[in-house]
Every structure is written in C-alpha cells, then in structure tokens.
Amino acid sequence: MKFDIKPHEEEVFGLIKKTAGILNFPTFLIGGYVRDRILGRSTSGKDMDIVCIGSGIEFAETLAGLVKPNPKVSSYARFGTAAVSIRGWHLEFVGARKESYNPDSRKPLVENGTLEDDQNRRDFTINALAVCMNEENYGVLIDPFDGISDMEYKIIRTPLDPHITFSDDPLRMMRAIRFATQLCFTIEEKTLKAIAEQRDRIKIISQERISTELNKILAAPKPSIGLALLLQTGLLEIILPELFEMQGIEEKNGISHKDNFWHTLQVVDNMAALSDNLWLRWAAVLHDIGKPPTKRFYPGQGWTFHSHEVVGAKMTAKIFQRMKLPLDHKLKFVQKIVELHQRPILLTKDRKEITDSAIRRLLFDAGEDLDELLTMCEADTTTANQKKKAIYMENLKYLKQMLDEVEQKDQLRLWQPPISGEEIMEIFGIKPSKEVGIIKNAIKDAILDGIIGNNRDEAYDFMLQTAGEQGLRPK
C-alpha cells in the first residue's frame, strides 16, 4: 500500500528523500502525522517524526544544509534527536531505537535498533505506521501490526502485550484513553483490561504529564468518553479522587438524589458543545465537587448540599495545586465560576422575586466573567424533561435581558469604586485600618442596593455620612 502524498507535502518530502539518499540512511516518516493524514484529520501545523537507521542529528544537519537560508537545527545529543523547522513544517529526527525499561522509571535504556525495533516500541498500532522516504520504496506504507484495520474499525490496541507496554511506560494508559476520546475510538478489550490491571503504575508518572493528558481529554469534542474510561479502569480514583467520590445514588426513607458523577459528565459534554475554553470546561468538571462533603439528609426535607459551591471553590484550589495546574488567573477564574454557578439559577426560580439589587450584586461579583458564568448555567441544564428545560432556558434568557438592562444603566460589569481606599485615607488623614474597609464596603453596598448612584458625587456624600458614624472627620 502506498501513502497518498499531497502536492503541499512534495517539497518537504523531497528534501527528506534527498537527504536519505545522500547519507544512504533507510528513512521513514512515522507516528502521529501518518495516522492523522490517513484518518483525514487536519495536519496543519503538525509535527513530522522521521526515523532513520543512522544518526538523527546528522540527518537533520544535512537536510538543513540543503535549504537556503540554512534553518537552525536544535539537537539533543543525550537523546540522539534533532529538530528543524522548514517552510512551516516542524521536523523531528531520531535514529531507530530499541528500548528496555527499569520497573521504577518510565525512562528507557536506549540502544540503536532497526525499524522493526522502533515500531515495536510504539504505544499503539495506529501510531506504528511508517512511510518509506527512500527513493527505491518512496511512499510505501509499512504496517506490521495492521493499524490500518484498527483505524477502519476504530480500535485502540497496543502492538505488543499491553501489560508490558503499560508497565514500561504507564503514561500510555492515559494516552490510550486520550486517543479513544479524541478519535471516538474503542479501546480493545485486552488493552482496556490491562489498563485496569496496571493502573497503580500511573503513580510513577509525574503529575505534570498526567495533567497534560487530562487537559487533552477535556479539550476533546466529547470529554465524557475519557472521564468514563478513567472511572472504568480505576485511574480516576488515583488521579482525581474528588470526582470519583461523586458517583453513586444514596436513598433514605424512599428519597434519593441524582448521581452527581454522571450529571457532571453530561454538564462537561454540554460545555464542550458551547465553548472551547479549557478552563471553563474545568469549571464544569468541578462545579459540583463540593457535594459529597456537604451532603446531608433531613427527614421531611430530603437531601441537601448546602454551600457546596463555596466548599467546591476551596477544593478547586487544592486540586489545582496537587495536579500542578496553573495557580494564576486561570485558577481564580475556575474558582469564581464554581462558587457562583448557583447564583443565576437561584435568581431564575421566580421572575417576580428578581430585584435590581440582586442583579447588581451578580454583575459586581461575576465582573468580566459574567458571560462565561451564564454559559456554565446553560451547560448545567441536564434535565430530560423538555418542558422543564424550556422553562429554565426561557428564565435564563429573561435573566440575561435584566442583566443587560441594569448593566447599561449602572455600568457595573467592570465596576471600580468611585472612591478608593487610598482616597479615603487621604481625605480623613488615617492609616490603613478597619475603618477604611467599613467605609469602602458601605459605599459598595449602597451602590449595589440602589441607595446611591454609581458616581463620585453621591459616593462622596455617603462616605462623609458613614465616616461620621465612625467618628471621623475630613482633615
């Protein structure tokens, strides 16, 4: 079988073929680029991995010498690899390798090998496909593990014994689930069973690498595929136990609550359909994370999860820290969405009870993330009752109209206090103190409650009144 080389690939493929001829190195394009081209996935901006029987560094330097001006070659002698960017393509070169592993590490002992050795060490059959780049067999597809059939039948399968594959490099278990999620493939039965049996090996993998794979799962069109597989294989309990704890339905006195795990997966899929924002998808994953520790049953009232959103926001910080996720504004964003996700829903319970004050406070607390918060509320609608869903969506639409009206009138979306703490200290000749906070909060509350307008003049008069109650006078 021959690989269908496209016109836009001919120049770069030609350079690889020419270099292979100069050095007389058997050379092959291998891995993800080949897979995605055959599957018809976009390869725009994709890396190409090239394996040669010889020195990958020498190959890259020779190829770079054929291009004017000469591109920079980044070489890594320790690993025998090199990379070069040409005409918008990023090419990575390595000599064919044979690997062996120490049980306590995923870092292999590497020695020179054949193409067969290199294909044997690949994680999955669909990533072991190679295309010959030499003149005599140019474009011939080499498929020793029938990866083409696995693509046709949408199967993820390891080339060799999956127990050995996953024991050697346990990150491959996460990669199997990630590929199944991204491609909507099924993990072959023996391979899936091996993940479950080898799941504890994931503990030798760095948290950063695990989180990178989890982020890729969440970035897929239907993240629930991967999250469900993580649960099925036992990996979820190890890498995200807080989400694992959400599964199950408890019943008392004939009253049960919904399964918050499967509800969450539906919310995440809803979010994936609404937004590509990875951190908004993380908010969807964690929005109900505070329910297990706040779950209570009261006779005559049923199940409650009081303040689960506040508890969940605190848990989010600990989860991000443990999982080596960003601790900057991205964490603050996810925490805000988790903590506020109930507010719009509660406001829409009864249109007649929605006050301008409540709207102002939501505008103030959500700030520039209001649109994302409302998207979270839309994703959180998982009822199968179409009548209830229609009512909820209509109420949410009404809330958005009210938010727009109050925002246009009061300009609170990116609200800044008309009088700052520094000004208060200057006006009254005082140092930082609780009195400054009392005055600032009083001004804020007066504006949000509609007692005064959002302007400096009214805020100044109100400040003088409040300060007077604290025994303060302008200096």
C-alpha angles and dihedrals in degrees: 000000000000128000112240102239111205124219093248089056098050097088097051093039088050091055091051091049092048092050091049088054094049093051096033089228119152099238134192139184105223145172133014099005092056091045095050094045091053091046091050093241120148113275094182108137092001124148120244119217115208122190121195134181094241137030115342090197093053089048093053093047092049093048092048088054090061093060126078120243092029110244120225116265117214108202131185108198093184090063098029091237136127137184134202134174118221129174091340094313121116109213125192120193131197137162116249109273142201115206138200126182140218110224092234097053141045090213107105131218102240132206133167114278148165130271087261090055090049094050091047091058093053117112101231137015091243089058095048096070113120132192119207113236097187122108097242095054100019112170096005111146116226112203111167096165100044093250090160090064090047089054090049092051093037096240132154109210135157119241093229135021104324092217090061093041093053096038090053093050114008092188085076088074089063090043091053090055092043093053091045088054098044095044098033088237129150121241108236113250099248091045092050092047090051091054090055092048094046096040095115089061088073087078091077091059119095115254091236092061093046091050091048090057092044090052089053090051090052091048092058122104091252110025093176089077091065096038090052091049090050088055094045094051096044094244093113093064088056102042103031108015093165090066091043090056091059095071123101140048122251123201131199128171088355092303121117136177127225122269101263094197095060090039088055092051090053090049091051091052090047089052092048088057091050105039143018091206104124093202092051087053088051088053088054090052092050103033094104097028090116094061100088095055093043098043113126135165121217120185109243092015104056128208120353134185100190115188092357089143092057092045089046092054090054091047090051091064091052092047093050091048094049094045093048091240119153114293094196131084090319091066091046089051094051091046091051093051092047093048096045102037093101096049100078090042092054091046091056094053091093121011092201091060096054108112130193088240092058090047092050091050092050090049091049096046096043094042114164091355095064095109091051090048091053090048087054090053091051091050090048091066103102104148115133089210102100093197092055090044092052091051092049093049091048090051090049089051089051090050091052089053091051091047090052092049095049092042092053090049101042104022095221103144093094094019120181120184112258088226121036129215090249090056091049091053091047095047094049098031094236135135127236106301144141089270090065090053092047092053094045093050092045091055091047094049092046091054094045092047091050094243091125133014124257095259138103099245096057091039091052093053091046090049091055090050094048093045090051089057086056091052093253127137130186111267 
